Amino acid sequence: MTDAQKLDALIEQFSFHGQLLDPRELLKRAAQKWPHKIALITDDTTITYAELYARAATLTHYLLNKGIKQGDHVGILFANSVNFYVAYFGAWQTGAVIMPLNIFLTPTELAQIVEHAKPVVIIGEKERMDNLRVPMINEDELAQIIAQPSPQEITIPLSKPDSLAALPYTSGTTGFPKGVMLSRTNIMMNVLQAMTRIHLAQQERILAVLPLFHSFAQLACVWGPIAVGATIIIGPKIERRTIAQGLTHKPTIFMG
């Protein structure tokens, strides 16, 4: 089978009523198909797809009750962690446009992006969000939210194929960081093309030490693995100790 034929088969597999799956549905789909499969591994914790979805769905329910609606911009400001995945999908499943923010920017640089993109809320680590003039949910508040009983089910709002789904910002090496507008179709086609070339499958264990706010890391360590039900080994940062610890969990893929 040629790569083109493989891609056509994947498009058919991830399409419903002639339309590609919204990537906001990837975690919900994974929890339904592989509830007991380990989704995330950290140094001392393993989380199944059912558990990850339950936490994210609880946050989704909370945000919807707070008035977050389809098309709103929601910032994520966590280092690589379970909280990143919970906040990312918890916010995304409201129909919001996800904004993963660069954790290495200065407070002034972050404030410029916030002023430019105008997120309705930022979910992240308190120390990284000081002086940002926008509603916030810090790690302690997130822990309280997801400790509540999870809702039975959430309905992810329908959106058009070309609607904005993610707004990552460039690193700003050539000037002010620019928001990159990714539609839901952009994202899903990236995922399916990667699956065609890398042959990503459910049995893989992917070591995620690349900063997850980068679009490549989201493709390689967020969207792609969750699309196929693979396991993600989370490394908090790129350093020898983190990588060595991650290797003890026997990854089969390391994106560099």
C-alpha positions in Angstrom: 0.0 0.0 0.0 1.4 3.4 -0.9 1.5 6.3 1.5 -1.3 8.0 -0.4 -3.5 4.9 0.0 -2.6 4.7 3.7 -3.5 8.4 4.2 -6.8 7.8 2.4 -7.6 4.9 4.7 -6.8 7.0 7.8 -8.9 9.8 6.6 -11.8 7.4 6.2 -11.2 5.9 9.6 -11.2 9.4 11.3 -14.2 10.8 9.4 -17.8 10.8 10.4 -20.6 11.7 8.0 -18.0 12.9 5.5 -16.2 15.2 7.9 -12.9 14.7 9.7 -13.0 14.3 13.4 -12.6 17.5 15.4 -9.2 17.1 17.3 -11.0 18.3 20.4 -12.7 14.9 20.4 -9.4 12.9 20.4 -9.2 12.3 24.2 -12.9 11.5 24.5 -12.5 9.0 21.6 -9.5 7.4 23.2 -11.2 7.0 26.6 -14.1 5.3 24.9 -11.9 2.9 22.8 -9.1 2.3 25.4 -10.4 3.2 28.8 -7.9 1.1 30.8 -4.9 1.8 28.6 -2.2 3.9 30.3 -2.2 7.3 28.8 0.4 9.2 30.8 3.4 8.1 32.9 5.3 10.4 35.2 8.1 9.6 37.7 5.6 8.2 40.2 2.2 8.1 38.6 0.4 6.3 35.8 -3.0 7.6 34.5 -5.3 5.7 32.2 -7.2 7.2 29.3 -10.5 7.0 31.3 -8.9 8.8 34.3 -7.3 11.5 32.1 -10.6 12.1 30.3 -12.5 12.2 33.6 -10.2 14.9 34.9 -10.4 16.9 31.7 -14.2 16.5 31.4 -14.6 17.8 35.0 -12.6 20.9 34.0 -14.6 21.3 30.8 -17.8 21.2 32.8 -16.5 23.8 35.2 -15.4 26.1 32.4 -18.7 25.8 30.6 -20.5 26.8 33.8 -18.2 29.8 34.1 -19.3 31.0 30.7 -16.4 29.8 28.5 -17.8 29.3 25.0 -16.9 28.1 21.6 -14.3 30.3 20.0 -13.0 31.9 23.2 -9.2 31.9 23.5 -7.9 30.0 26.5 -4.2 30.1 27.5 -2.2 27.1 28.9 0.9 28.0 30.9 2.2 24.7 32.3 5.6 23.0 31.9 5.4 19.4 30.7 3.1 17.6 33.2 -0.1 15.9 33.8 -1.6 19.3 34.4 -0.7 20.4 30.9 -2.8 17.6 29.4 -5.7 18.0 31.7 -5.8 21.8 31.2 -5.3 21.5 27.4 -8.2 19.1 26.8 -10.3 20.4 29.6 -10.3 23.8 27.9 -10.3 22.5 24.3 -13.4 20.4 24.9 -15.5 23.5 25.5 -15.0 24.4 21.9 -12.4 27.1 22.8 -9.3 28.0 20.8 -6.4 26.6 22.7 -3.3 28.8 23.3 -0.3 26.9 24.6 2.0 29.7 25.9 5.8 29.6 25.9 6.9 29.0 29.5 10.4 30.4 28.8 9.2 33.9 27.9 9.7 36.8 30.3 6.7 38.3 32.1 6.8 41.3 29.7 6.8 39.1 26.6 3.9 37.0 28.0 2.0 40.2 28.8 2.4 41.3 25.2 1.0 38.1 23.8 -1.9 38.2 26.3 -2.7 41.8 25.2 -2.5 40.7 21.6 -4.6 37.5 21.8 -6.9 38.5 24.6 -7.6 35.0 26.2 -10.6 34.9 28.5 -8.7 32.8 31.0 -5.2 31.3 31.5 -4.7 28.0 33.2 -1.2 27.5 34.5 1.4 27.7 37.3 0.8 30.7 39.6 4.5 31.8 39.5 4.4 32.0 35.7 1.2 34.1 35.7 2.1 36.9 38.0 1.3 40.3 36.6 -0.8 39.0 33.8 -4.1 41.0 33.7 -6.5 38.2 32.8 -8.6 35.7 34.8 -6.5 32.8 35.9 -6.8 29.2 37.3 -3.6 28.2 39.0 -2.4 24.7 39.8 -4.0 24.6 43.3 -7.4 25.8 41.9 -7.1 23.2 39.1 -6.5 20.4 41.7 -9.7 21.5 43.6 -11.7 21.6 40.4 -10.8 18.2 39.1 -11.2 16.7 42.6 -15.0 17.2 42.1 -17.2 14.3 40.8 -16.7 14.0 37.1 -19.8 14.6 34.8 -21.3 11.6 33.1 -20.7 13.0 29.6 -19.9 16.2 27.9 -20.9 17.3 24.4 -18.2 19.0 22.4 -19.7 21.8 20.3 -19.7 21.3 16.5 -17.5 23.5 14.5 -16.8 24.1 10.8 -13.8 22.3 9.2 -11.9 25.5 8.7 -12.7 27.0 12.1 -9.9 28.1 14.3 -8.9 25.4 16.9 -5.4 26.4 18.2 -3.4 29.5 18.4 0.3 28.8 19.2 2.7 31.7 19.1 6.1 31.6 17.4 9.2 32.1 19.6 9.7 35.7 18.4 13.3 35.3 17.1 12.6 37.7 14.2 10.4 40.1 16.2 7.2 40.0 18.1 5.8 36.5 18.4 3.1 35.8 15.8 0.0 33.8 16.5 -0.2 30.8 14.1 -3.8 30.1 13.2 -4.5 26.3 13.0 -7.9 25.0 12.0 -9.3 21.7 13.2 -8.6 20.3 9.7 -5.0 21.6 9.7 -4.4 19.7 13.0 -6.1 16.4 12.0 -4.4 16.3 8.6 -1.0 16.8 10.4 -1.9 13.9 12.7 -2.9 11.6 9.9 0.1 12.5 7.7 2.4 11.8 10.6 0.7 8.5 11.3 1.2 7.6 7.6 5.0 8.3 7.8 5.9 7.2 11.3 3.4 4.2 11.5 2.4 5.4 15.0 0.5 2.7 16.8 -1.2 1.9 20.1 1.7 -0.2 21.5 4.2 2.7 21.3 5.5 4.5 24.4 6.5 8.0 23.5 9.0 10.0 25.6 7.8 13.6 25.8 10.6 15.9 26.9 10.3 18.5 24.1 8.4 21.6 25.5 4.7 20.8 24.9 3.8 24.4 24.0 5.6 23.9 20.7 3.4 22.9 17.8 5.7 20.0 16.8 5.6 18.6 20.4 1.9 18.8 20.3 1.7 16.8 17.1 4.3 14.3 18.3 3.4 14.1 22.0 -0.2 15.2 22.4 -2.4 14.9 19.3 -0.8 11.9 17.6 -0.3 9.5 20.6 -3.9 10.2 21.8 -5.3 9.6 18.3 -3.9 6.0 18.4 -4.1 5.3 22.1 -0.4 5.2 22.7 1.3 5.9 26.1 3.1 9.1 26.8 6.0 9.3 29.2 6.2 12.9 30.5 9.6 14.5 31.0 9.3 17.9 32.8 12.3 19.4 30.9 15.2 18.6 28.6 18.0 17.6 30.9 20.1 14.5 31.5 18.3 13.4 34.7 14.9 13.8 33.2 15.8 11.9 30.0 17.5 9.1 32.0 14.4 8.8 34.3 12.2 8.6 31.2 14.3 5.9 29.7 13.6 3.7 32.7 10.0 3.5 31.4 11.2 1.9 28.2 10.0 4.3 25.5 9.8 3.0 21.9 9.8 6.5 20.3 11.8 9.6 21.3 11.0 12.7 19.3 14.1 15.0 19.2 
